[in-house]
Amino acid sequence: MAFPDPALPARVRIHEVGPRDGLQNEAAAVPVEIKAEFIRRLAATGLDTVEATSFVHPRWVPQLGDAERLMELLAQAGLPAGLRLPVLVPNRRGLERALALGVREVAVFGSVTESFARANLNRSVDESLAIFEPVVARAKEAGMRVRGYLSMCFGDPWEGAVPVARVAGAGRRLLDLGCDELSLGDTIGVATPGHVGALLTALGEAGVDAARTAVHFHDTYGQALANTLTALRHGVTTVDASAGGLGGCPYAKSATGNLATEDLVWMLHGLGIETGVDLGRLTATSVWMAAHLGRPSPSRTVRALAGTPSHQES
């Protein structure tokens, strides 16, 4: 039963990150055919955006070293018309690889903090933005949509709490480069609702429209849903989530799983918010992937809805 709240948006777009952010930290290689089938099943749930992979050098993220082959398989998979399949590109070379395969949406990945920028990109924050500028410009020239990820927006394992003014300034800079959308990452899962509200208020004061803002929460302290609800009350209508709660971050060992898409959908549907997602199909997809990974899903909703062997698919 749904209990709508007029203070919340009528519809939320879920930006599914399971195939990229969810799988990138898996120690055991996931066969490319399984990744393609995972994306096909996710698309069949009604999700309209599924972030497929990253065109980063395989040395840095070996799990995603099959990006070209994956995109080739997806081109043959008969996916729904209009499905958005963005990919992450770390630099101009990654962008050109994506362009050669006909990719229409890309994302760049920056950091608010110097420590994480060094750990993740081996560059300072300013140096990273300087590298992104020609990447974004080239993507826009090619008619691509560009998302800008901003990590460590709430806390950093080396630097601690991150000032909201610094995040607002970095977010404004990414949009000024030409990004169409800004995704705010709680990379280590330390955000709380009050902090989320303060940051979104600061971003608004910096001229960043909530309509161009997405939130990307990790559930380290069990705050991801509460944080998401706060973001919705501040006008955000795009939420990143990972099917089955898969994910972490290879450069931040304290980062736990992403907000589970099933947990998000359960909350949104209970609030009468449209998502276009079939929760039963989504749950079955996460159970299927969990079987391939050899462990149960951490999502509470998946466990509740698919807790018996009869619900599991082979």
Secondary structure, 3 states (H helix, E strand, C coil): CCCCCCCCCCECEEEECHHHHHCCCCCCCCCHHHHHHHHHHHHHCCCCEECCEECCCCCCCHHHCCHHHHHHHHHCCCCCCCCECCEECCCHHHHHHHHHCCCCEEEEEEECCHHHHHHHHCCCHHHHHHHHHHHHHHHHHCCCEEEEEEECCCEECCCEECCHHHHHHHHHHHHHHCCCEEEEEECCCCCCHHHHHHHHHHHHHCCCCHHHEEEEEECCCCCHHHHHHHHHHCCCCEEEEEHHHCCCCCCCCCCCCECEHHHHHHHHHHCCCECCCCHHHHHHHHHHHHHHHCCCCCCHHHHHHCCCHHHCCC
